Amino acid sequence: MRVLITGANGMVGQALERSLTAEGHQVNCLVRRPRLQRVAPPPQSQDYAWDPDKGIIDPDALKGLDGVIHLAGANIAQGRWTSRRKQQLRSSRVEATTFLVKALRNASNLPDFFFTASAIGIYGDQSDREIVETHPAADDFLGSLGQDWEKASAVMEQDGVRVVALRLGMVLSSHGGALATMLPAFRWGLGAILGSGSQYVSWVSLEDVVGCVHFLLEQPRLRGPINVTAPDPVTFKTFAHTLGGVLHRPVWMRIPSMGVRLLFGEMGQAVLLSSCRVLPQRLLDHGFVFRHDSLPSALNACINKRNQGHSKRRPGSPDAFAMNNDLNRQKVKIVRISVRSPDQRPRSSSSPGTASWTS
């Protein structure tokens, strides 16, 4: 199987690249910048250039695809949400997805599936209510952003492509994401409870995100939104004390809600203080088995892998390759293409420089 991955430089993208190539699949990685320092890149993986802001994509990346896993998107929790930052978040998701979908529809063949990243932020602040996939989107910035992001991907359904929206919770890995940001403070005994601590955190281990994607590849009838979260969401207070317990450190500090809002503005309220108790109902209904279905299990696994990685780095594991940055990958070529409207797309080989025809 040949799969296209966007966001391949990210934590989830790298883990999926390693996992898919380990099973013998060919992976085409769309990257904005050449990955010049990588240890032992998988032989079945190749980088291709794209820059949706400039209308650039290498048409060779789109040839012969069986599917697409579209993960590209700027970090929601990075910095305050100024007007400029909000536009960057929207552009990196909605506009980039629209550009990719047009390129795929103009190519010489269509993929069988299109998996797109989304997020549980689409549901908004839901207090302690249990939320499943049928819950409507919130009427706020993240709700609107999530809806538009998923709608941009859903266009592929018009061509008979199976579209799945992976509504990701907080992905746990000690070498990336929120947990890696929190670890230094918690290791020094300076971990803090944010706000009241009663807000729910819907988390999922990186291993289970990868496992979920493999599970969905084997479930052709599953389409639409899928909550990718562990079945045991916890309050932030419980999360903080559990992390402190795993690290054998006390958690005694508290940052009041006003302090979070002063520090981070709207982002702090929407991402750090909002409560969303999400359940992976559709995954459970179809028999998916989580490797880490409890928070202590997931956190212990993350910390153990990090400790093992410091003493001996193991090529091939998601945490190991996230840390490795040594060898020159290969130069990627940049080709500018023009994207035709769907009714003009060719069904055979196209002229050079034009996209020919999947998260």
PLY file of the C-alpha trace (Angstrom):
ply
format ascii 1.0
element vertex 359
property float x
property float y
property float z
element edge 356
property int vertex1
property int vertex2
end_header
0.00 0.00 0.00
1.20 3.52 -0.81
0.17 6.20 1.69
0.71 9.95 1.63
1.37 11.63 5.01
1.29 15.37 5.59
2.64 16.77 8.84
5.32 14.08 8.67
7.70 16.16 10.79
5.27 16.08 13.71
5.16 13.62 16.58
2.20 11.64 15.24
3.39 11.83 11.63
6.82 10.41 12.48
5.28 7.59 14.53
2.94 6.65 11.69
5.73 6.82 9.11
7.82 4.37 11.13
4.90 2.08 11.84
3.63 1.88 8.27
7.05 1.35 6.72
7.80 -1.34 9.31
4.82 -3.24 7.91
6.17 -2.93 4.38
4.02 -0.04 3.15
5.40 2.74 0.95
5.06 6.19 2.54
5.21 9.50 0.66
5.83 12.35 3.12
4.81 15.89 2.24
7.12 18.31 4.05
7.49 22.07 3.93
11.23 21.87 4.63
13.71 19.11 3.71
14.45 16.85 6.66
18.21 16.99 6.32
19.23 15.44 9.63
17.64 12.03 10.15
19.11 8.76 11.41
18.37 5.74 9.23
15.24 6.93 7.40
13.06 3.99 6.35
13.92 2.84 2.82
10.20 2.70 1.95
9.75 6.38 2.82
10.46 9.39 0.63
10.06 13.13 1.18
8.28 15.41 -1.27
8.00 19.18 -1.04
4.85 21.18 -0.61
3.95 24.69 0.51
0.19 25.28 0.37
0.68 28.98 1.13
2.54 29.33 -2.17
0.53 26.79 -4.16
3.45 24.35 -4.34
3.27 20.56 -4.29
5.41 17.89 -5.93
3.05 16.01 -8.28
5.13 12.83 -7.94
3.92 12.57 -4.33
0.35 12.05 -5.55
0.97 9.21 -7.99
-0.43 5.76 -7.29
-1.78 6.52 -3.83
-3.97 4.10 -1.92
-4.66 6.60 0.83
-3.86 9.88 2.56
-3.24 10.63 6.24
-3.46 14.40 6.53
-1.95 15.67 9.80
-0.59 19.10 8.89
-1.63 22.03 11.07
-0.01 24.72 13.23
0.17 24.13 16.98
-3.07 25.29 18.63
-1.48 25.77 22.06
1.56 27.72 20.95
1.26 31.32 22.11
-1.62 33.74 22.51
-4.35 33.86 19.89
-3.82 37.19 18.25
-5.79 37.92 15.10
-2.71 37.03 13.08
-2.22 33.77 14.96
-5.86 32.77 14.44
-5.45 33.31 10.72
-2.32 31.12 10.75
-4.23 28.36 12.54
-7.04 28.56 10.00
-4.75 28.77 6.99
-2.64 25.79 8.08
-5.78 23.68 8.45
-8.67 24.79 6.27
-6.84 26.44 3.38
-4.06 23.82 3.31
-6.65 21.03 3.26
-8.58 22.72 0.46
-5.39 23.01 -1.58
-4.45 19.35 -0.98
-7.94 18.11 -1.85
-7.95 20.07 -5.13
-4.56 18.65 -6.04
-5.72 15.10 -5.32
-8.92 15.55 -7.33
-6.88 16.84 -10.26
-4.49 13.90 -10.18
-4.68 10.83 -12.39
-6.10 8.51 -9.72
-8.08 8.95 -6.53
-7.03 7.43 -3.19
-9.31 4.91 -1.49
-9.28 6.75 1.83
-8.55 10.19 3.26
-7.87 10.33 7.01
-7.67 13.87 8.34
-6.59 15.11 11.73
-9.17 17.01 13.72
-9.44 17.65 17.45
-11.84 17.30 20.37
-11.66 21.09 20.72
-14.49 21.06 18.19
-16.87 20.23 21.07
-15.96 23.25 23.20
-16.35 23.51 26.99
-18.79 20.79 28.05
-18.24 20.68 31.83
-18.55 17.08 33.07
-20.93 15.82 30.36
-19.81 12.71 28.49
-19.28 13.56 24.82
-19.48 11.16 21.87
-19.15 11.70 18.13
-22.77 12.75 17.59
-22.39 15.83 19.80
-22.62 19.08 17.81
-19.72 21.47 17.36
-19.36 24.41 19.70
-20.19 27.96 18.67
-16.71 29.36 19.30
-13.36 29.72 17.53
-12.26 26.09 17.92
-15.71 24.78 17.08
-15.84 26.83 13.88
-12.26 25.95 12.98
-12.88 22.23 13.51
-16.07 22.26 11.46
-14.46 24.07 8.53
-11.41 21.78 8.68
-13.55 18.65 8.49
-15.78 20.11 5.77
-12.73 20.84 3.61
-11.80 17.15 3.80
-15.37 15.91 3.31
-15.27 17.19 -0.30
-13.42 13.98 -1.15
-16.60 12.02 -0.39
-18.10 13.42 -3.61
-15.63 11.21 -5.49
-16.41 8.10 -3.44
-13.34 8.40 -1.21
-13.75 7.20 2.38
-13.14 10.18 4.67
-12.39 9.80 8.39
-11.90 12.72 10.78
-9.57 11.77 13.64
-10.74 13.91 16.55
-7.59 13.71 18.64
-7.37 14.34 22.36
-4.15 15.24 24.21
-1.60 12.85 22.70
0.84 11.59 25.33
4.51 11.08 24.51
7.48 12.08 26.63
9.32 13.43 23.58
6.67 15.71 22.12
3.35 17.40 22.66
1.87 18.66 25.91
3.41 16.05 28.18
6.96 16.83 27.08
6.26 20.50 27.83
4.97 19.68 31.31
7.68 17.20 32.34
10.51 19.60 33.30
8.38 21.49 35.83
6.89 18.31 37.27
10.35 16.70 37.57
11.47 19.65 39.69
8.40 19.38 41.91
6.97 22.56 40.36
4.02 21.02 38.57
0.85 23.03 39.02
-2.90 22.53 38.84
-4.45 24.98 36.40
-7.61 26.75 37.50
-9.94 24.73 39.68
-8.52 21.46 38.32
-12.06 20.17 37.77
-11.83 20.53 33.97
-11.65 17.18 32.18
-8.61 16.16 30.14
-9.30 13.67 27.35
-5.96 12.06 26.61
-4.62 9.22 24.45
-1.21 7.55 24.19
0.82 7.94 21.01
0.88 4.14 20.68
-2.91 4.06 20.68
-3.13 6.82 18.06
-0.94 4.70 15.78
-2.94 1.60 16.68
-6.19 3.41 15.92
-5.02 4.35 12.43
-4.03 0.76 11.69
-7.40 -0.40 13.04
-9.26 2.04 10.77
-7.30 0.82 7.76
-8.83 -2.60 8.42
-12.36 -1.24 8.95
-13.49 0.02 5.52
-17.04 0.69 6.72
-15.94 3.18 9.35
-16.07 6.76 8.09
-16.86 10.20 9.44
-15.76 11.54 12.85
-13.88 9.25 15.24
-12.96 10.32 18.78
-9.34 9.26 19.28
-9.16 9.43 23.06
-8.67 6.86 25.80
-11.86 5.59 27.48
-10.77 7.07 30.83
-10.80 10.89 30.72
-9.76 12.47 34.02
-9.88 15.90 35.62
-6.79 18.07 35.36
-6.31 17.72 39.12
-6.22 13.93 38.76
-3.93 14.20 35.74
-1.46 16.42 37.61
-1.40 14.25 40.74
-1.04 11.08 38.65
1.91 12.55 36.76
3.45 13.71 40.01
3.00 10.23 41.46
4.67 8.56 38.48
7.62 10.94 38.87
7.58 10.64 42.69
7.14 14.38 43.04
4.57 16.41 44.99
2.03 18.61 43.25
1.25 21.51 45.53
1.12 24.57 43.30
-2.01 26.02 41.74
-2.35 28.70 39.08
-5.75 30.37 39.37
-7.95 30.70 36.31
-7.39 34.45 36.19
-3.64 33.87 36.06
-4.00 31.42 33.16
-6.15 33.91 31.25
-3.71 36.74 31.94
-0.78 34.63 30.74
-2.38 33.01 27.69
-5.53 34.98 26.88
-8.26 33.27 24.87
-6.02 30.27 24.17
-5.62 29.63 27.89
-9.36 29.60 28.43
-10.16 27.45 25.40
-7.32 24.94 25.65
-6.15 24.85 29.27
-9.28 25.63 31.29
-12.12 24.25 29.16
-13.52 20.87 30.12
-14.27 18.15 27.59
-15.03 14.63 28.81
-14.79 12.74 25.53
-15.44 9.03 25.02
-14.20 7.00 22.00
-17.64 5.51 21.47
-17.30 4.46 17.85
-13.92 2.81 18.39
-15.26 0.87 21.36
-18.40 -0.13 19.49
-16.27 -1.63 16.70
-13.98 -3.54 19.03
-10.83 -1.44 19.21
-8.68 -2.46 22.19
-6.57 0.27 23.78
-3.04 -0.58 24.78
-3.21 2.09 27.48
-6.76 2.47 28.76
-5.78 4.06 32.09
-3.73 7.19 32.74
-1.17 5.56 35.09
-0.44 2.93 32.43
0.09 5.55 29.72
2.24 7.87 31.86
4.40 5.05 33.21
4.99 3.83 29.65
5.99 7.33 28.52
8.40 7.89 31.41
9.94 4.44 31.07
10.54 4.98 27.35
12.13 8.33 28.02
14.46 6.83 30.64
15.38 3.98 28.30
15.99 6.46 25.50
18.47 8.42 27.59
20.49 5.29 28.39
20.15 3.58 25.01
18.48 5.03 21.97
16.58 2.42 20.03
16.20 3.09 16.30
12.71 2.36 15.09
10.72 3.25 18.19
8.54 6.38 17.98
10.37 8.08 20.86
13.82 7.19 19.53
13.34 8.57 16.05
11.77 11.72 17.48
15.11 12.46 19.14
17.42 11.45 16.29
18.72 14.18 14.03
22.01 13.21 12.36
22.01 12.00 8.77
21.24 13.77 5.58
17.89 12.60 4.17
17.60 13.35 0.52
17.05 16.51 -1.38
13.41 17.12 -2.23
12.45 18.85 -5.40
10.00 21.70 -5.50
7.54 21.88 -8.33
4.89 24.51 -8.71
1.58 23.25 -10.03
-1.65 24.77 -11.17
-4.82 23.23 -9.76
-7.72 22.86 -12.15
-11.32 22.79 -11.10
-12.67 19.24 -10.52
-14.68 19.19 -13.74
-11.47 19.82 -15.68
-9.31 17.20 -13.98
-7.56 14.80 -16.34
-8.02 11.06 -16.03
-4.71 10.24 -17.70
-1.14 11.48 -17.63
-0.96 15.25 -17.54
1.58 17.69 -18.81
4.75 18.37 -16.82
4.33 20.67 -13.82
0.67 19.79 -13.32
-0.66 17.55 -10.54
-1.58 14.06 -11.67
-3.73 11.71 -9.83
-4.43 10.06 0.20
-4.81 11.55 7.70
0 1
1 2
2 3
3 4
4 5
5 6
6 7
7 8
8 9
9 10
10 11
11 12
12 13
13 14
14 15
15 16
16 17
17 18
18 19
19 20
20 21
21 22
22 23
23 24
24 25
25 26
26 27
27 28
28 29
29 30
30 31
31 32
32 33
33 34
34 35
35 36
36 37
37 38
38 39
39 40
40 41
41 42
42 43
43 44
44 45
45 46
46 47
47 48
48 49
49 50
50 51
51 52
52 53
53 54
54 55
55 56
56 57
57 58
58 59
59 60
60 61
61 62
62 63
63 64
64 65
65 66
66 67
67 68
68 69
69 70
70 71
71 72
72 73
73 74
74 75
75 76
76 77
77 78
78 79
79 80
80 81
81 82
82 83
83 84
84 85
85 86
86 87
87 88
88 89
89 90
90 91
91 92
92 93
93 94
94 95
95 96
96 97
97 98
98 99
99 100
100 101
101 102
102 103
103 104
104 105
105 106
106 107
107 108
108 109
109 110
110 111
111 112
112 113
113 114
114 115
115 116
116 117
117 118
118 119
119 120
120 121
121 122
122 123
123 124
124 125
125 126
126 127
127 128
128 129
129 130
130 131
131 132
132 133
133 134
134 135
135 136
136 137
137 138
138 139
139 140
140 141
141 142
142 143
143 144
144 145
145 146
146 147
147 148
148 149
149 150
150 151
151 152
152 153
153 154
154 155
155 156
156 157
157 158
158 159
159 160
160 161
161 162
162 163
163 164
164 165
165 166
166 167
167 168
168 169
169 170
170 171
171 172
172 173
173 174
174 175
175 176
176 177
177 178
178 179
179 180
180 181
181 182
182 183
183 184
184 185
185 186
186 187
187 188
188 189
189 190
190 191
191 192
192 193
193 194
194 195
195 196
196 197
197 198
198 199
199 200
200 201
201 202
202 203
203 204
204 205
205 206
206 207
207 208
208 209
209 210
210 211
211 212
212 213
213 214
214 215
215 216
216 217
217 218
218 219
219 220
220 221
221 222
222 223
223 224
224 225
225 226
226 227
227 228
228 229
229 230
230 231
231 232
232 233
233 234
234 235
235 236
236 237
237 238
238 239
239 240
240 241
241 242
242 243
243 244
244 245
245 246
246 247
247 248
248 249
249 250
250 251
251 252
252 253
253 254
254 255
255 256
256 257
257 258
258 259
259 260
260 261
261 262
262 263
263 264
264 265
265 266
266 267
267 268
268 269
269 270
270 271
271 272
272 273
273 274
274 275
275 276
276 277
277 278
278 279
279 280
280 281
281 282
282 283
283 284
284 285
285 286
286 287
287 288
288 289
289 290
290 291
291 292
292 293
293 294
294 295
295 296
296 297
297 298
298 299
299 300
300 301
301 302
302 303
303 304
304 305
305 306
306 307
307 308
308 309
309 310
310 311
311 312
312 313
313 314
314 315
315 316
316 317
317 318
318 319
319 320
320 321
321 322
322 323
323 324
324 325
325 326
326 327
327 328
328 329
329 330
330 331
331 332
332 333
333 334
334 335
335 336
336 337
337 338
338 339
339 340
340 341
341 342
342 343
343 344
344 345
345 346
346 347
347 348
348 349
349 350
350 351
351 352
352 353
353 354
354 355
355 356
